[in-house]
Amino acid sequence: MKAFHTERYAKLIEGLVAARHKAGLTQQQVADRLGKPQSYVAKIEGGERRLDILEFVDYAHALDREAPELLKKMTKQV
């Protein structure tokens, strides 16, 4: 993770990666659902790119999850 990311943000990203794995999806599959290149997902998961709230909503939907539900679960860990 880059220095500008906090420990809390790192945990948020860990939660997204775990949710992707739980959904049985690859980075490529998530990227396809988002209409983005695989590198977009890799940069998010690698901490090179921060998500804004609207991108988080789209990411959650790509995982077949509702953003509030996913965020609630993840904030318990952050």
C-alpha positions as CSV (number, residue, x, y, z in Angstrom):
1,M,0.0,0.0,0.0
2,K,1.1,3.5,-0.7
3,A,1.9,5.8,2.2
4,F,-1.2,8.0,1.7
5,H,-3.4,5.1,2.6
6,T,-4.3,4.6,6.2
7,E,-4.5,1.3,8.1
8,R,-8.3,1.7,8.0
9,Y,-8.3,2.0,4.2
10,A,-6.1,-1.0,4.0
11,K,-8.6,-3.0,6.0
12,L,-11.4,-1.8,3.7
13,I,-9.5,-3.1,0.7
14,E,-8.9,-6.4,2.4
15,G,-12.6,-6.6,2.9
16,L,-13.3,-6.0,-0.8
17,V,-10.8,-8.6,-1.8
18,A,-12.4,-11.1,0.7
19,A,-15.8,-10.3,-0.7
20,R,-14.6,-10.9,-4.2
21,H,-13.1,-14.2,-3.2
22,K,-16.3,-15.2,-1.4
23,A,-18.3,-14.4,-4.5
24,G,-16.0,-16.7,-6.4
25,L,-14.9,-14.0,-8.9
26,T,-11.6,-13.1,-10.4
27,Q,-10.3,-9.6,-10.9
28,Q,-11.1,-10.0,-14.6
29,Q,-14.7,-11.0,-13.9
30,V,-15.2,-8.0,-11.6
31,A,-13.6,-5.7,-14.2
32,D,-15.9,-7.1,-16.9
33,R,-18.9,-6.4,-14.8
34,L,-17.7,-2.8,-14.2
35,G,-16.8,-2.3,-17.9
36,K,-13.2,-1.5,-16.9
37,P,-9.9,-3.1,-17.6
38,Q,-8.5,-5.7,-15.2
39,S,-5.8,-3.3,-14.2
40,Y,-8.5,-1.0,-12.6
41,V,-9.4,-3.7,-10.1
42,A,-5.8,-4.7,-9.6
43,K,-4.9,-1.0,-8.8
44,I,-7.8,-0.8,-6.3
45,E,-6.9,-4.0,-4.6
46,G,-3.2,-3.1,-4.6
47,G,-3.8,0.3,-3.0
48,E,-2.7,2.3,-6.1
49,R,-6.1,3.7,-6.6
50,R,-8.6,4.9,-4.1
51,L,-12.3,4.4,-4.5
52,D,-14.8,7.2,-4.1
53,I,-18.3,6.4,-2.7
54,L,-19.9,6.0,-6.1
55,E,-17.2,3.6,-7.3
56,F,-17.7,1.6,-4.1
57,V,-21.4,1.3,-4.9
58,D,-20.5,0.0,-8.4
59,Y,-17.9,-2.3,-7.0
60,A,-20.4,-3.8,-4.5
61,H,-22.9,-4.3,-7.3
62,A,-20.3,-6.1,-9.4
63,L,-19.9,-8.5,-6.4
64,D,-23.7,-9.0,-6.4
65,R,-23.9,-7.2,-3.0
66,E,-25.7,-4.1,-1.9
67,A,-23.3,-1.3,-1.0
68,P,-24.8,-0.5,2.5
69,E,-24.8,-4.2,3.5
70,L,-21.1,-4.6,2.4
71,L,-20.0,-1.4,4.0
72,K,-21.7,-2.2,7.2
73,K,-20.0,-5.5,7.4
74,M,-16.6,-4.0,6.5
75,T,-16.8,-1.1,8.9
76,K,-17.1,-3.6,11.8
77,Q,-13.6,-4.7,10.8
78,V,-12.2,-1.2,10.3
